[in-house]
Amino acid sequence: MPALFLKAGREKSLLRRHPWIFSGAVQHVDEEALAGGTVDLRSANKQFLARAAYSPTSQIRARVWTFEDEPVDAGFFRRRIRSAIDARQKLNVTGQSNAYRLIYAESDGIPGLIVDRYDDVLVLQSLTAGSEFWKETLADLLLAETGLSIIYERSDADVRELEGLETKVGLLRGTLPDSQITIHENGLKFNVNVGSGHKTGFYLDQRANRQRVRELAKDKDVLDCFCYTGGFTINALAGGAKSTLSIDSSADALALAKENVELNSLHAKKANFLEGDIFQLLRKFRDENSSFDMIILDPPKFAPTAAQAERAARGYKDINLLAFKLLRAGGMLVTFSCSGGVDAGLSQKIVAGAALDASVEAQIVEHLSQGSDHPVSLHFPEAAYLKGLVCLRK
Ligand code: SAH
Protein backbone atom coordinates (compact mmCIF):
# COMPACT_ATOMS: atom_id res chain seq x y z
CA MET A 1 0.00 0.00 0.00
CA PRO A 2 1.50 3.39 -0.96
CA ALA A 3 1.85 5.77 1.98
CA LEU A 4 1.46 9.48 2.62
CA PHE A 5 3.79 10.66 5.38
CA LEU A 6 2.85 13.63 7.51
CA LYS A 7 5.21 16.28 8.79
CA ALA A 8 6.18 15.88 12.43
CA GLY A 9 3.33 16.84 14.79
CA ARG A 10 0.72 17.10 12.02
CA GLU A 11 -1.19 13.97 13.06
CA LYS A 12 -3.13 15.80 15.79
CA SER A 13 -6.34 16.36 13.80
CA LEU A 14 -6.35 12.72 12.70
CA LEU A 15 -6.05 11.59 16.30
CA ARG A 16 -9.23 13.60 16.95
CA ARG A 17 -10.70 11.72 13.97
CA HIS A 18 -11.07 14.69 11.67
CA PRO A 19 -11.00 13.07 8.20
CA TRP A 20 -9.01 15.63 6.15
CA ILE A 21 -5.31 16.11 5.49
CA PHE A 22 -4.33 19.47 3.98
CA SER A 23 -1.39 19.80 1.60
CA GLY A 24 0.64 21.80 4.14
CA ALA A 25 0.75 18.83 6.52
CA VAL A 26 2.24 16.46 3.93
CA GLN A 27 5.92 15.57 4.08
CA HIS A 28 6.13 13.03 1.29
CA VAL A 29 3.90 10.74 -0.79
CA ASP A 30 5.04 7.43 -2.28
CA GLU A 31 5.33 7.57 -6.08
CA GLU A 32 2.88 4.72 -6.69
CA ALA A 33 -0.01 6.67 -5.13
CA LEU A 34 -2.80 7.10 -7.71
CA ALA A 35 -5.31 9.94 -7.95
CA GLY A 36 -8.28 8.73 -5.91
CA GLY A 37 -6.45 5.55 -4.95
CA THR A 38 -6.00 4.38 -1.38
CA VAL A 39 -2.98 5.42 0.67
CA ASP A 40 -1.91 4.73 4.24
CA LEU A 41 -1.55 7.90 6.28
CA ARG A 42 1.58 7.63 8.41
CA SER A 43 3.13 9.91 10.98
CA ALA A 44 6.66 11.28 10.53
CA ASN A 45 7.89 8.22 12.48
CA LYS A 46 6.00 5.90 10.08
CA GLN A 47 3.22 4.90 12.45
CA PHE A 48 -0.10 3.91 10.79
CA LEU A 49 -2.83 6.50 11.42
CA ALA A 50 -5.55 5.90 8.85
CA ARG A 51 -6.35 4.71 5.34
CA ALA A 52 -7.46 7.43 2.94
CA ALA A 53 -8.22 8.50 -0.62
CA TYR A 54 -5.43 10.48 -2.26
CA SER A 55 -6.31 13.75 -4.07
CA PRO A 56 -3.07 14.94 -5.69
CA THR A 57 -4.45 18.21 -7.14
CA SER A 58 -6.59 19.33 -4.20
CA GLN A 59 -5.56 21.39 -1.17
CA ILE A 60 -7.38 18.67 0.78
CA ARG A 61 -4.75 16.10 -0.16
CA ALA A 62 -6.32 13.08 1.52
CA ARG A 63 -9.70 12.12 2.99
CA VAL A 64 -9.94 9.26 5.46
CA TRP A 65 -11.91 6.14 4.61
CA THR A 66 -11.08 4.37 7.86
CA PHE A 67 -9.01 4.77 11.01
CA GLU A 68 -8.72 0.97 11.29
CA ASP A 69 -6.14 -1.21 9.60
CA GLU A 70 -8.79 -2.85 7.38
CA PRO A 71 -9.08 -3.32 3.60
CA VAL A 72 -10.84 -0.58 1.64
CA ASP A 73 -12.77 -2.62 -0.90
CA ALA A 74 -16.30 -3.39 -2.08
CA GLY A 75 -17.12 -5.14 1.22
CA PHE A 76 -16.03 -2.03 3.14
CA PHE A 77 -18.24 0.27 1.08
CA ARG A 78 -21.15 -2.16 1.28
CA ARG A 79 -21.05 -1.94 5.09
CA ARG A 80 -20.95 1.87 5.01
CA ILE A 81 -23.86 2.07 2.56
CA ARG A 82 -25.92 -0.41 4.53
CA SER A 83 -25.41 1.49 7.77
CA ALA A 84 -26.44 4.79 6.11
CA ILE A 85 -29.61 3.19 4.75
CA ASP A 86 -30.42 1.69 8.18
CA ALA A 87 -30.04 5.09 9.86
CA ARG A 88 -32.61 6.70 7.54
CA GLN A 89 -35.08 3.96 8.38
CA LYS A 90 -34.35 4.17 12.09
CA LEU A 91 -35.02 7.93 12.03
CA ASN A 92 -38.28 7.44 10.15
CA VAL A 93 -37.16 9.75 7.36
CA THR A 94 -38.62 7.12 5.04
CA GLY A 95 -42.00 7.52 6.74
CA GLN A 96 -42.11 11.25 6.00
CA SER A 97 -41.07 11.29 2.39
CA ASN A 98 -39.93 9.20 -0.54
CA ALA A 99 -37.24 11.81 -1.23
CA TYR A 100 -34.32 12.05 1.15
CA ARG A 101 -30.53 12.00 1.39
CA LEU A 102 -29.32 8.44 1.55
CA ILE A 103 -25.58 9.10 1.75
CA TYR A 104 -24.10 12.31 3.11
CA ALA A 105 -20.37 12.07 2.39
CA GLU A 106 -18.04 12.40 5.42
CA SER A 107 -21.00 12.13 7.81
CA ASP A 108 -21.75 8.64 6.52
CA GLY A 109 -18.09 7.66 6.24
CA ILE A 110 -17.88 8.00 2.45
CA PRO A 111 -16.18 11.36 1.73
CA GLY A 112 -17.05 12.80 -1.67
CA LEU A 113 -20.22 10.79 -2.18
CA ILE A 114 -23.68 12.28 -2.01
CA VAL A 115 -26.69 10.16 -2.92
CA ASP A 116 -30.23 11.48 -2.79
CA ARG A 117 -33.22 9.24 -3.34
CA TYR A 118 -36.21 10.60 -5.28
CA ASP A 119 -38.86 7.89 -5.26
CA ASP A 120 -37.23 5.07 -7.24
CA VAL A 121 -34.40 7.15 -8.67
CA LEU A 122 -31.04 7.62 -6.99
CA VAL A 123 -29.23 10.86 -7.82
CA LEU A 124 -25.50 10.64 -7.24
CA GLN A 125 -22.88 13.35 -6.86
CA SER A 126 -19.25 12.36 -6.85
CA LEU A 127 -17.20 15.29 -5.59
CA THR A 128 -13.70 13.99 -4.95
CA ALA A 129 -10.97 11.95 -6.62
CA GLY A 130 -11.63 9.19 -4.08
CA SER A 131 -15.35 8.85 -4.75
CA GLU A 132 -14.63 9.05 -8.49
CA PHE A 133 -12.10 6.19 -8.23
CA TRP A 134 -14.73 3.96 -6.62
CA LYS A 135 -17.75 5.31 -8.51
CA GLU A 136 -18.63 2.21 -10.54
CA THR A 137 -18.28 -0.04 -7.48
CA LEU A 138 -20.35 2.37 -5.40
CA ALA A 139 -23.04 2.53 -8.09
CA ASP A 140 -23.35 -1.26 -8.20
CA LEU A 141 -23.48 -1.50 -4.41
CA LEU A 142 -26.10 1.23 -4.14
CA LEU A 143 -28.39 -0.64 -6.51
CA ALA A 144 -27.78 -3.96 -4.76
CA GLU A 145 -28.46 -2.51 -1.30
CA THR A 146 -31.57 -0.51 -2.27
CA GLY A 147 -33.02 -2.96 -4.81
CA LEU A 148 -33.44 -0.05 -7.26
CA SER A 149 -32.28 0.12 -10.88
CA ILE A 150 -31.78 3.78 -11.80
CA ILE A 151 -28.92 6.12 -10.91
CA TYR A 152 -28.74 9.60 -12.41
CA GLU A 153 -25.41 11.36 -12.01
CA ARG A 154 -25.25 15.07 -11.10
CA SER A 155 -21.53 15.55 -10.71
CA ASP A 156 -21.73 19.17 -11.78
CA ALA A 157 -20.73 20.96 -8.56
CA ASP A 158 -17.92 23.54 -8.87
CA VAL A 159 -15.80 21.80 -6.21
CA ARG A 160 -15.00 19.00 -8.67
CA GLU A 161 -12.64 21.36 -10.46
CA LEU A 162 -10.46 21.58 -7.33
CA GLU A 163 -10.11 17.80 -7.52
CA GLY A 164 -9.11 17.92 -11.18
CA LEU A 165 -12.42 16.35 -12.24
CA GLU A 166 -14.69 17.32 -15.11
CA THR A 167 -18.43 17.80 -14.94
CA LYS A 168 -20.50 14.68 -15.53
CA VAL A 169 -24.27 14.69 -15.85
CA GLY A 170 -26.46 11.88 -17.11
CA LEU A 171 -27.60 8.35 -16.49
CA LEU A 172 -25.11 6.13 -14.68
CA ARG A 173 -27.36 3.05 -14.40
CA GLY A 174 -30.77 2.11 -15.87
CA THR A 175 -33.08 4.25 -17.95
CA LEU A 176 -35.13 7.28 -17.02
CA PRO A 177 -37.93 8.22 -19.42
CA ASP A 178 -38.42 11.66 -17.83
CA SER A 179 -36.07 13.64 -15.59
CA GLN A 180 -39.12 15.17 -13.88
CA ILE A 181 -40.16 13.05 -10.90
CA THR A 182 -43.11 13.53 -8.56
CA ILE A 183 -42.18 13.05 -4.93
CA HIS A 184 -44.24 13.29 -1.75
CA GLU A 185 -43.23 14.93 1.51
CA ASN A 186 -45.39 15.01 4.63
CA GLY A 187 -48.48 14.49 2.52
CA LEU A 188 -47.65 17.11 -0.12
CA LYS A 189 -46.49 16.46 -3.67
CA PHE A 190 -43.68 18.14 -5.56
CA ASN A 191 -42.43 17.87 -9.10
CA VAL A 192 -38.65 17.75 -9.07
CA ASN A 193 -36.36 17.91 -12.06
CA VAL A 194 -33.33 15.80 -11.21
CA GLY A 195 -31.63 16.65 -14.51
CA SER A 196 -31.69 20.44 -14.26
CA GLY A 197 -32.75 21.33 -10.70
CA HIS A 198 -30.44 22.90 -8.11
CA LYS A 199 -28.14 20.51 -6.24
CA THR A 200 -29.72 17.13 -7.04
CA GLY A 201 -33.13 18.68 -7.76
CA PHE A 202 -34.74 19.67 -4.44
CA TYR A 203 -33.66 21.21 -1.12
CA LEU A 204 -34.12 18.02 0.86
CA ASP A 205 -32.35 19.56 3.86
CA GLN A 206 -35.31 21.90 4.55
CA ARG A 207 -37.97 19.17 4.94
CA ALA A 208 -38.60 19.63 8.68
CA ASN A 209 -38.48 23.42 8.36
CA ARG A 210 -41.05 23.39 5.57
CA GLN A 211 -43.30 21.36 7.86
CA ARG A 212 -42.74 23.93 10.64
CA VAL A 213 -43.73 26.78 8.32
CA ARG A 214 -46.88 24.84 7.48
CA GLU A 215 -47.75 24.71 11.20
CA LEU A 216 -47.10 28.43 11.67
CA ALA A 217 -48.62 29.95 8.53
CA LYS A 218 -52.35 29.84 9.31
CA ASP A 219 -54.20 33.05 8.35
CA LYS A 220 -50.95 34.82 7.56
CA ASP A 221 -49.87 36.93 4.62
CA VAL A 222 -46.62 35.16 3.75
CA LEU A 223 -43.68 36.48 1.76
CA ASP A 224 -41.45 33.62 0.54
CA CYS A 225 -38.13 35.09 -0.63
CA PHE A 226 -35.87 32.87 -2.79
CA CYS A 227 -38.79 30.47 -3.22
CA TYR A 228 -37.16 28.15 -5.82
CA THR A 229 -39.80 25.50 -6.72
CA GLY A 230 -42.14 26.53 -3.92
CA GLY A 231 -41.16 24.28 -1.02
CA PHE A 232 -42.10 26.80 1.68
CA THR A 233 -44.90 28.39 -0.35
CA ILE A 234 -46.78 25.13 -0.83
CA ASN A 235 -46.42 24.31 2.86
CA ALA A 236 -47.64 27.78 3.87
CA LEU A 237 -50.69 27.38 1.60
CA ALA A 238 -51.34 23.88 2.93
CA GLY A 239 -51.15 25.33 6.45
CA GLY A 240 -53.91 27.81 5.70
CA ALA A 241 -51.98 30.98 4.82
CA LYS A 242 -54.23 33.90 3.84
CA SER A 243 -51.96 34.72 0.90
CA THR A 244 -48.48 33.96 -0.38
CA LEU A 245 -46.13 36.08 -2.44
CA SER A 246 -43.20 34.02 -3.72
CA ILE A 247 -40.15 35.53 -5.33
CA ASP A 248 -37.24 34.07 -7.24
CA SER A 249 -34.91 35.32 -9.93
CA SER A 250 -35.26 32.07 -11.90
CA ALA A 251 -38.20 31.82 -14.31
CA ASP A 252 -37.77 28.03 -14.52
CA ALA A 253 -37.97 27.66 -10.73
CA LEU A 254 -41.10 29.82 -10.63
CA ALA A 255 -42.76 27.78 -13.39
CA LEU A 256 -42.22 24.62 -11.38
CA ALA A 257 -43.41 26.36 -8.18
CA LYS A 258 -46.70 27.26 -9.91
CA GLU A 259 -47.00 23.70 -11.16
CA ASN A 260 -46.53 22.46 -7.60
CA VAL A 261 -49.37 24.66 -6.33
CA GLU A 262 -51.66 23.04 -8.93
CA LEU A 263 -50.34 19.57 -8.16
CA ASN A 264 -51.56 19.90 -4.57
CA SER A 265 -54.92 21.39 -5.58
CA LEU A 266 -54.18 24.38 -3.37
CA HIS A 267 -55.99 27.67 -3.62
CA ALA A 268 -54.12 29.11 -6.61
CA LYS A 269 -55.82 32.52 -6.22
CA LYS A 270 -54.08 33.06 -2.90
CA ALA A 271 -50.67 32.30 -4.45
CA ASN A 272 -48.80 35.13 -6.14
CA PHE A 273 -45.46 34.80 -7.89
CA LEU A 274 -42.93 37.42 -8.88
CA GLU A 275 -39.74 37.04 -10.90
CA GLY A 276 -37.00 39.41 -9.81
CA ASP A 277 -34.11 40.31 -7.57
CA ILE A 278 -34.87 40.12 -3.85
CA PHE A 279 -32.46 42.92 -2.96
CA GLN A 280 -34.35 45.31 -5.24
CA LEU A 281 -37.86 44.04 -4.57
CA LEU A 282 -37.57 44.24 -0.77
CA ARG A 283 -36.57 47.92 -1.21
CA LYS A 284 -39.51 48.49 -3.52
CA PHE A 285 -41.90 46.93 -0.97
CA ARG A 286 -40.41 49.10 1.77
CA ASP A 287 -40.94 52.24 -0.33
CA GLU A 288 -44.52 51.15 -1.01
CA ASN A 289 -45.14 50.49 2.72
CA SER A 290 -46.05 46.85 2.08
CA SER A 291 -46.19 44.52 5.08
CA PHE A 292 -46.47 40.81 5.85
CA ASP A 293 -47.21 38.50 8.80
CA MET A 294 -44.54 35.97 7.92
CA ILE A 295 -41.38 36.43 5.88
CA ILE A 296 -39.15 33.55 4.80
CA LEU A 297 -35.58 34.26 3.75
CA ASP A 298 -33.80 31.24 2.30
CA PRO A 299 -31.05 32.73 0.14
CA PRO A 300 -28.40 30.82 -1.80
CA LYS A 301 -24.97 30.29 -0.28
CA PHE A 302 -23.45 33.80 -0.08
CA ALA A 303 -20.17 32.49 1.43
CA PRO A 304 -19.07 28.96 0.51
CA THR A 305 -15.90 29.45 2.61
CA ALA A 306 -14.78 31.74 5.44
CA ALA A 307 -12.87 33.92 2.93
CA GLN A 308 -16.14 35.38 1.61
CA ALA A 309 -17.70 35.75 5.07
CA GLU A 310 -17.49 39.54 5.24
CA ARG A 311 -19.17 40.20 1.90
CA ALA A 312 -21.74 37.53 2.70
CA ALA A 313 -22.46 39.11 6.09
CA ARG A 314 -23.36 42.38 4.33
CA GLY A 315 -25.77 40.50 2.07
CA TYR A 316 -27.46 38.68 4.95
CA LYS A 317 -27.68 41.87 7.00
CA ASP A 318 -29.27 43.73 4.11
CA ILE A 319 -32.09 41.26 3.45
CA ASN A 320 -32.79 40.64 7.14
CA LEU A 321 -32.93 44.37 7.86
CA LEU A 322 -35.38 44.97 5.02
CA ALA A 323 -37.45 41.93 6.08
CA PHE A 324 -37.74 43.24 9.66
CA LYS A 325 -39.01 46.54 8.25
CA LEU A 326 -41.69 44.73 6.23
CA LEU A 327 -42.79 42.58 9.16
CA ARG A 328 -46.02 43.56 10.92
CA ALA A 329 -46.08 43.73 14.72
CA GLY A 330 -46.46 40.16 16.02
CA GLY A 331 -45.12 38.82 12.70
CA MET A 332 -42.57 36.10 12.20
CA LEU A 333 -39.28 36.11 10.34
CA VAL A 334 -38.00 32.68 9.29
CA THR A 335 -34.43 33.31 8.22
CA PHE A 336 -31.76 30.93 6.98
CA SER A 337 -28.11 30.85 6.01
CA CYS A 338 -26.53 27.85 4.33
CA SER A 339 -23.05 29.37 4.03
CA GLY A 340 -20.29 27.13 5.32
CA GLY A 341 -18.23 30.28 5.91
CA VAL A 342 -20.75 31.85 8.31
CA ASP A 343 -21.25 29.91 11.53
CA ALA A 344 -24.36 29.87 13.72
CA GLY A 345 -22.93 32.46 16.11
CA LEU A 346 -22.14 34.97 13.38
CA SER A 347 -25.42 34.25 11.67
CA GLN A 348 -27.32 35.15 14.84
CA LYS A 349 -25.24 38.32 15.32
CA ILE A 350 -26.09 39.42 11.78
CA VAL A 351 -29.82 38.99 12.41
CA ALA A 352 -29.51 40.83 15.74
CA GLY A 353 -27.72 43.72 14.01
CA ALA A 354 -30.38 43.81 11.33
CA ALA A 355 -33.19 44.11 13.92
CA LEU A 356 -31.29 46.84 15.71
CA ASP A 357 -30.78 48.88 12.54
CA ALA A 358 -34.41 48.34 11.55
CA SER A 359 -35.44 49.64 15.02
CA VAL A 360 -37.43 46.49 15.59
CA GLU A 361 -37.65 44.43 18.76
CA ALA A 362 -37.76 40.70 18.26
CA GLN A 363 -36.98 37.46 20.04
CA ILE A 364 -35.65 34.16 18.76
CA VAL A 365 -38.35 31.57 19.31
CA GLU A 366 -36.75 28.66 17.45
CA HIS A 367 -33.43 27.44 16.06
CA LEU A 368 -33.70 25.40 12.88
CA SER A 369 -31.20 23.20 11.11
CA GLN A 370 -30.84 20.56 8.41
CA GLY A 371 -32.88 17.37 8.68
CA SER A 372 -31.72 14.09 10.17
CA ASP A 373 -31.00 12.64 6.73
CA HIS A 374 -28.15 15.22 6.68
CA PRO A 375 -26.37 13.99 9.82
CA VAL A 376 -23.22 15.62 11.21
CA SER A 377 -20.30 13.48 12.24
CA LEU A 378 -19.10 14.64 15.66
CA HIS A 379 -15.59 14.74 14.25
CA PHE A 380 -16.57 16.68 11.15
CA PRO A 381 -18.59 19.72 12.27
CA GLU A 382 -18.19 21.22 8.77
CA ALA A 383 -21.11 19.00 7.74
CA ALA A 384 -23.50 21.27 9.65
CA TYR A 385 -24.17 24.14 7.28
CA LEU A 386 -27.85 25.05 7.50
CA LYS A 387 -28.70 27.55 10.23
CA GLY A 388 -32.16 28.97 10.68
CA LEU A 389 -33.92 31.21 13.19
CA VAL A 390 -37.56 31.94 13.75
CA CYS A 391 -37.84 35.46 15.15
CA LEU A 392 -41.03 36.86 16.59
CA ARG A 393 -41.45 40.62 16.23
CA LYS A 394 -42.89 42.39 19.24
N1 SAH B 1 -36.39 28.00 -0.34
C1 SAH B 1 -36.11 27.07 -1.41
C2 SAH B 1 -34.63 27.01 -1.76
C3 SAH B 1 -33.99 28.33 -2.09
S1 SAH B 1 -32.55 28.19 -3.02
C4 SAH B 1 -36.66 25.68 -1.06
O1 SAH B 1 -36.92 25.40 0.11
O2 SAH B 1 -36.82 24.88 -1.97
C5 SAH B 1 -32.16 29.80 -3.46
C6 SAH B 1 -33.00 30.40 -4.58
O3 SAH B 1 -32.67 31.77 -4.66
C7 SAH B 1 -32.78 29.83 -5.97
O4 SAH B 1 -33.99 29.37 -6.49
C8 SAH B 1 -32.26 31.02 -6.81
O5 SAH B 1 -32.79 31.04 -8.12
C9 SAH B 1 -32.75 32.19 -6.02
N2 SAH B 1 -31.98 33.45 -6.10
C10 SAH B 1 -30.63 33.61 -6.02
N3 SAH B 1 -30.32 34.90 -5.98
C11 SAH B 1 -31.49 35.60 -6.02
C12 SAH B 1 -31.82 36.99 -6.00
N4 SAH B 1 -30.88 37.92 -5.89
N5 SAH B 1 -33.12 37.34 -6.05
C13 SAH B 1 -34.09 36.39 -6.12
N6 SAH B 1 -33.83 35.07 -6.14
C14 SAH B 1 -32.55 34.68 -6.10
Residues whose N, C-alpha, C, O or C-beta is under 5 A from the ligand:
A	BS01	SAH	Y203 Q206 F226 C227 Y228 T229 G231 F232 I247 D248 S249 S250 A253 G276 D277 I278 F279 D298 P299 P300
